[in-house]
Amino acid sequence: MCTTCGCGAGETRIEGDALHDHEHGHEHWHVHEDGTAHSHGHEHGHGHSHAHDEHQHEHVHADGTRHSHPHHHDGEHHHDHQGVTPQPAAPAHGHVHTHADGTSHSHPHTHEGEHHHAHAEGDQGDHGHGHHHHHGDGSIDYGSGPAGAHAPGMSQKRMVQIERDILSKNDAYAAKNRQALAEKGVFALNLVSSPGSGKTTLLCRSIEELKAKYRVAVIEGDQQTSFDAERIRATGAPALQINTGKGCHLDAHMVGHALEKLEVQDDSLLLIENVGNLVCPAAFDLGEAGKVVILSVTEGEDKPLKYPDMFRAARLMLLSKVDLLPHLTFDADKAVEYARRVNPALEVIRVSTTSGEGFAEWLAWVEKGLAAAKAARQENVAALKARIAELEGLLARR
């Protein structure tokens, strides 16, 4: 998962303002380059600094071994490894292992069987070697390990742990977003696709078709620029731009802050245009009612099999730019077959923003979602009113 490298840390901006990265009064975690982390209480409301006169600093290597040492933030710090016991000499070549913190050691290595090397702590394991399989066709699969991904110098176990921590925190933010949207009867959709699939053009036409009957707002996600948000605003709909910098997807924390700035009306439609990427956005719930994946006919019908997580996570697939089919060798039926092989429950609508083909069906699908969100809000309000009346009756009888 992309966030194991922290590629987008500190890069996010909403309408040009840096994202406030954490809430008031909570534990603040520091993740070091070697994957170790520590936390401390954190206050806001003023300029803050992190004063650590001295504390024990624990290092976790990619293989799961640990050691600790006193740590100062006002000067250099060092740590020593206790002696590493090498394996007996064997007719093999020297193999160097480098830990995530930069330390290294070597041991004899043979390819005829398993090899192990002992640490001072007595643990054995991988040193962050990429877990991969060589296939007979010459390909190398770096997604075959438990983490489903590879990061140099980091073990599969550590990657899984980091991913779980990140996604659990994101899911908590997503739950808050979903509750806030449900209370207002907002039907929120997360639009995901490759770059250039036609998301923004489709959004603009959708807004033009819907704005006479419904209130529509848009959250735009891009690494840089506000071009797409400006295109949306030209339709008359409010739009807020999130720039993720090096980050390759939106997350629920970003969207939560965007909702604080964007006035989303009751019983309205919220369209979230994610960063163009068929990989990372699949894992991040934003609090939406569902993901809509857009596959253009200029991309290739095998995309659902190449990027299955995205199509598995989606509720609806829009097969876009179908007006170009007479000029292409794209097999639309095969694309739908592949998509439903990954996700049998996936709904599919073929659309063209240029010709208007499929737009009536797409808009009807959106209106059905709007009606359901409004009905759910009204039901919740009615239940709340009934409860208030019940409590008032109990008080009156006392």
SULSULFEN-V682124 format. One record per pair of residues at least 24 apart in sequence whose C-alpha atoms are under 8 Angstrom apart, sorted by the first residue. I is the first residue (numbers start at 1). J is the second residue. D is the distance in whole Angstrom. If there is no record, write none. Layout:
I_J_D ; I_J_D
This chain:
1_148_8 ; 1_149_6 ; 1_163_7 ; 1_280_7 ; 2_248_8 ; 2_280_7 ; 3_163_8 ; 3_166_8 ; 4_151_8 ; 4_159_7 ; 4_162_7 ; 4_163_7 ; 5_151_8 ; 7_246_6 ; 7_247_6 ; 8_244_7 ; 8_245_6 ; 8_246_5 ; 8_247_4 ; 8_248_7 ; 9_247_7 ; 11_243_8 ; 11_244_6 ; 11_245_5 ; 11_246_7 ; 11_247_7 ; 12_242_7 ; 12_243_6 ; 12_244_4 ; 12_245_6 ; 12_247_8 ; 12_254_8 ; 13_242_6 ; 13_243_5 ; 13_244_6 ; 13_245_8 ; 14_240_7 ; 14_241_6 ; 14_242_4 ; 14_243_6 ; 14_258_7 ; 15_240_7 ; 15_241_5 ; 15_242_6 ; 15_243_8 ; 16_243_8 ; 19_254_7 ; 19_257_8 ; 33_100_7 ; 33_101_7 ; 34_59_8 ; 34_60_7 ; 34_61_7 ; 34_62_8 ; 34_99_8 ; 34_100_5 ; 34_101_5 ; 35_60_7 ; 35_61_8 ; 35_62_8 ; 35_100_7 ; 35_154_8 ; 35_158_8 ; 36_60_6 ; 61_99_6 ; 61_100_6 ; 61_101_7 ; 61_127_8 ; 62_99_6 ; 62_100_6 ; 62_126_7 ; 62_127_5 ; 62_128_5 ; 62_153_6 ; 62_154_5 ; 62_155_5 ; 62_158_7 ; 63_124_7 ; 63_125_5 ; 63_126_5 ; 63_127_5 ; 63_128_6 ; 63_154_8 ; 63_155_6 ; 64_123_8 ; 64_125_7 ; 64_155_8 ; 64_158_8 ; 65_119_8 ; 65_121_7 ; 65_123_6 ; 66_121_7 ; 81_120_8 ; 82_120_6 ; 83_119_8 ; 83_120_6 ; 84_118_6 ; 84_119_5 ; 84_120_6 ; 85_117_7 ; 85_118_6 ; 85_119_7 ; 85_120_8 ; 86_117_6 ; 86_118_7 ; 87_116_8 ; 87_117_6 ; 97_127_7 ; 98_127_7 ; 98_153_7 ; 99_127_6 ; 99_128_8 ; 99_153_6 ; 100_128_8 ; 100_153_5 ; 100_154_7 ; 126_155_7 ; 127_153_7 ; 127_154_7 ; 127_155_6 ; 128_152_7 ; 128_153_5 ; 128_154_4 ; 128_155_4 ; 128_156_7 ; 129_153_7 ; 129_154_7 ; 129_155_7 ; 130_155_8 ; 130_156_8 ; 131_156_7 ; 167_283_8 ; 167_284_7 ; 170_251_7 ; 170_252_6 ; 170_253_7 ; 170_284_7 ; 170_285_7 ; 170_286_8 ; 171_252_7 ; 171_284_8 ; 171_285_6 ; 171_286_8 ; 173_252_5 ; 173_253_6 ; 173_256_7 ; 173_286_8 ; 173_287_8 ; 174_252_5 ; 174_253_7 ; 174_256_8 ; 174_285_6 ; 174_286_5 ; 174_287_4 ; 175_287_6 ; 176_287_7 ; 177_252_7 ; 177_255_8 ; 177_256_6 ; 177_286_7 ; 177_287_5 ; 178_286_8 ; 178_287_4 ; 178_288_6 ; 178_289_8 ; 182_373_7 ; 182_376_8 ; 182_377_6 ; 183_377_6 ; 183_380_8 ; 184_265_7 ; 184_266_5 ; 184_267_6 ; 184_377_7 ; 185_266_6 ; 185_267_5 ; 185_268_7 ; 185_370_8 ; 185_373_5 ; 185_374_5 ; 185_375_8 ; 185_376_7 ; 185_377_5 ; 185_378_8 ; 186_264_8 ; 186_265_8 ; 186_266_6 ; 186_267_5 ; 186_268_5 ; 186_269_6 ; 186_270_7 ; 186_370_7 ; 186_373_6 ; 186_374_7 ; 187_267_7 ; 187_268_6 ; 187_269_5 ; 187_270_6 ; 187_288_8 ; 187_289_6 ; 187_369_6 ; 187_370_5 ; 187_373_6 ; 188_269_6 ; 188_270_5 ; 188_271_6 ; 188_272_7 ; 188_287_8 ; 188_288_5 ; 188_289_5 ; 188_290_7 ; 189_270_6 ; 189_271_5 ; 189_272_6 ; 189_288_5 ; 189_289_6 ; 189_290_5 ; 189_291_6 ; 189_292_7 ; 190_271_6 ; 190_272_5 ; 190_273_6 ; 190_274_7 ; 190_286_8 ; 190_288_6 ; 190_289_8 ; 190_290_6 ; 190_291_5 ; 190_292_6 ; 191_271_7 ; 191_272_6 ; 191_273_5 ; 191_274_6 ; 191_291_6 ; 191_292_5 ; 191_293_6 ; 191_294_7 ; 192_273_7 ; 192_274_6 ; 192_275_7 ; 192_276_7 ; 192_277_7 ; 192_278_7 ; 192_281_7 ; 192_291_7 ; 192_292_6 ; 192_293_5 ; 192_294_6 ; 193_274_8 ; 193_275_8 ; 193_276_5 ; 193_277_6 ; 193_278_6 ; 193_293_6 ; 193_294_5 ; 193_295_6 ; 194_276_5 ; 194_277_5 ; 194_278_5 ; 194_294_8 ; 194_295_8 ; 195_275_8 ; 195_276_4 ; 195_277_7 ; 196_276_8 ; 197_294_7 ; 197_295_6 ; 197_296_5 ; 197_320_7 ; 198_294_8 ; 198_296_7 ; 198_320_7 ; 198_321_8 ; 199_273_7 ; 199_294_7 ; 200_228_7 ; 200_231_8 ; 200_232_8 ; 200_273_8 ; 201_353_7 ; 202_353_6 ; 203_232_8 ; 203_271_8 ; 204_231_7 ; 204_232_6 ; 204_235_7 ; 205_353_7 ; 206_363_7 ; 207_235_7 ; 207_237_7 ; 208_235_7 ; 210_363_8 ; 211_237_8 ; 214_268_6 ; 214_269_7 ; 215_265_7 ; 215_267_8 ; 215_268_5 ; 215_269_6 ; 216_268_6 ; 216_269_5 ; 216_270_6 ; 216_271_8 ; 217_262_8 ; 217_264_7 ; 217_268_8 ; 217_269_6 ; 217_270_5 ; 217_271_6 ; 218_270_6 ; 218_271_5 ; 218_272_6 ; 218_273_7 ; 219_255_8 ; 219_258_7 ; 219_270_8 ; 219_271_6 ; 219_272_5 ; 219_273_6 ; 220_272_6 ; 220_273_5 ; 220_274_7 ; 221_249_8 ; 221_250_7 ; 221_272_8 ; 221_273_6 ; 221_274_5 ; 221_275_5 ; 222_274_7 ; 222_275_5 ; 222_276_8 ; 223_247_7 ; 223_248_7 ; 223_275_7 ; 238_262_8 ; 248_275_6 ; 248_276_8 ; 248_277_7 ; 248_280_7 ; 248_281_8 ; 249_274_6 ; 249_275_5 ; 249_276_8 ; 249_277_7 ; 249_280_6 ; 249_281_5 ; 250_274_6 ; 250_275_7 ; 250_281_7 ; 250_284_8 ; 250_286_8 ; 251_281_8 ; 251_284_6 ; 251_285_7 ; 251_286_6 ; 252_284_7 ; 252_285_6 ; 252_286_4 ; 252_287_7 ; 253_286_8 ; 255_286_7 ; 267_370_7 ; 267_373_7 ; 267_374_5 ; 268_370_7 ; 269_370_7 ; 278_307_6 ; 278_310_6 ; 279_307_7 ; 279_309_7 ; 279_310_6 ; 281_310_8 ; 282_309_6 ; 282_310_5 ; 282_313_6 ; 283_309_8 ; 290_314_7 ; 290_315_6 ; 290_316_8 ; 291_315_6 ; 291_316_7 ; 292_316_5 ; 292_317_6 ; 292_318_7 ; 293_317_5 ; 293_318_6 ; 294_318_5 ; 294_319_6 ; 294_320_7 ; 295_319_5 ; 295_320_6 ; 296_320_4 ; 296_321_6 ; 296_322_8 ; 297_321_6 ; 297_322_6 ; 297_324_7 ; 297_325_7 ; 297_330_6 ; 297_332_7 ; 298_328_8 ; 298_330_7 ; 300_330_6 ; 300_335_8 ; 301_330_6 ; 301_331_6 ; 301_332_7 ; 301_334_6 ; 301_335_4 ; 301_338_8 ; 302_335_6 ; 302_338_7 ; 303_335_8 ; 304_335_7 ; 304_338_6 ; 304_339_5 ; 304_342_7 ; 305_338_6 ; 305_339_7 ; 305_342_7 ; 308_342_6 ; 311_339_6 ; 311_342_7 ; 311_343_7 ; 311_346_8 ; 312_342_6 ; 312_343_5 ; 312_346_8 ; 314_346_7 ; 315_345_8 ; 315_346_6 ; 315_347_6 ; 316_346_6 ; 316_347_5 ; 316_348_6 ; 316_349_8 ; 317_346_7 ; 317_347_6 ; 317_348_5 ; 317_349_6 ; 318_348_6 ; 318_349_5 ; 318_350_6 ; 318_351_7 ; 319_348_7 ; 319_349_6 ; 319_350_5 ; 319_351_6 ; 320_350_6 ; 320_351_5 ; 320_352_6 ; 320_353_8 ; 321_351_6 ; 321_352_5 ; 321_353_7 ; 321_354_8 ; 322_350_7 ; 322_351_6 ; 322_352_5 ; 322_357_8 ; 323_352_6 ; 323_354_7 ; 323_355_7 ; 323_357_8
